[in-house]
Amino acid sequence: MSFLLRLSRTVSGNVDRFVIFLLLTVAVATLLPARGSVLTGAGHASTAAVCLLFFLHGAKLSPRDILDGARQWRLHGLVFATTFVVFPVLGLACRGLVPGVLTHQLWIGVVFLAALPSTVQSSIAFTAIARGNVAAALCSASVSNLLGVVLTPVLLALLIGSSAGISGHSVLSICAELLAPFALGQLARPRLRAVLQRHASATGIVDRGSVLLVVYVAFSAGVDQGVWHRLPAGRLVVLALVCCLLLALVLGITWWAGGRLGFPRADKIVAMFCGSKKSLVSGLPMATVLFPRATVAIVIVPLIVFHMIQLITCAVLARRLATAAERADTEAATALAGLAETPTP
């Protein structure tokens, strides 16, 4: 568990830097897009990078930590219900914003975002910073990612049907690129565990590097299709506002529901951070498989915008929760000290 805490501090310290790299990658893909055979080669490289990433996640994830957190089934049920029920319902409700606020393709992107699983690293990181239940966060976020491999395509088929271009082949491709490498990583874990613990930063490099490569490939393909001519700046601003509203609603719902269910503060933090996140690492590879190359660049824009908003918002929120917890501890210690100094009659 100490390894997870060190990893979470590393992630939280690099949140702003990664957002900058993400924006720079979009800018480079727009100005200097890969074309032709270079784009094809970059696409193969991004697939290989994603397979490596999920292999490393499988090798890094401890089954014992999952079992330790899995006992809190009510907490995990709230996280999964928020991730795969509440969020998709909110995404589907955004259909009323078409065509006045969102285009049809952007709405599909919002629904795709809403159907994705939770993040792993940032959920753990923010939970640790806010002094929440790290073991439970690890369990919820990890299982959410595994469920998402199957549930996300199914949810998209139910919510938007043929608009997603989903087929049995697409689902098999997702399993081959995400689930199979993860399973192989679990099998290789006994031999690789010590190496990964000594070189934790290498996993972070693969994590962020694979995301940046997938973004570059997707936006390069989108430039060829004239994506930015169909997505003016005003539309991006409106999309950002929609993403802010979605995030605010889910943060509020999870915190309120955790209180109604009688969860302690540490578990309410898990519900809020794990239930409100959407995984860019899982989402981008799925998008490249599920959607045609001509539309994938626009479809992933809501996910990228939401990802940046959730990182910035949750980083600020986690630090405020940590400060509040430290203040409460200080006040409690002061009160205890005062009682100890009070003379007995």
C-alpha angles and dihedrals in degrees: 000000000000087000090057092050091051090048092049091052090051092050094047091049092055100044096106093042092053092050088054091049090049092053091046091052091053089049093049092047089051096048100032107023123179112246139189116344091359090059091048091051092047089052091054090047092052091051091051091048092052091049089051091048094054091044089056092046089053092049092047099047114094116218088207092059090051091051091048092055097037093075091077095075096161091057093048091046090057092049093048093045090052094045099045104025114023096039095048090048090053090047091050090049089059086073085089089067091065124132101356098055107010131030117236092254093049089051089053086051090052091050090048089051091049092052096053125105125250124275120257110205101037092043090055092042096053092042090054093047091050090048095246132146102294096183092053091046090053091052096045096046095044096048090044089058092050092048090048093064087067104023100048096062090042092051091048091050090052096044104039104007117189092007088080095052089227120171139161088262090058092054091048090050091053091050091049094049100039115014100040095051089047091053091048089051091054090052091049094045097100091059099038102039097090093045093051092048091053092047103036092146091062090063090051090052092051090045096054095032093056091049092050092048093050090048091050093050094046094048093044088057089046092054089056087055094048094248096163092053087061095044113057123190093256091059091052091053091051090047090052090053091051090051091049090052093049092050093046092050094050094044089053095044095050094047092047094045091049089054093047090052090052097245118166117246093263092056094044087057090053092050092049099046099037094041096049099047128095121198118241090181092058096032101057096054090046091051093053089054100040101043133053116259090243093062106026094088092061094039093058095049093086090050093051093046092046091047093056092045093049093050094050095041096045093045090057092042093049092052092049091050090050091050091049091050092049091049091050091050091050092049091048092050091048091050092050091048090051091052091049091053094048108106116237115237 
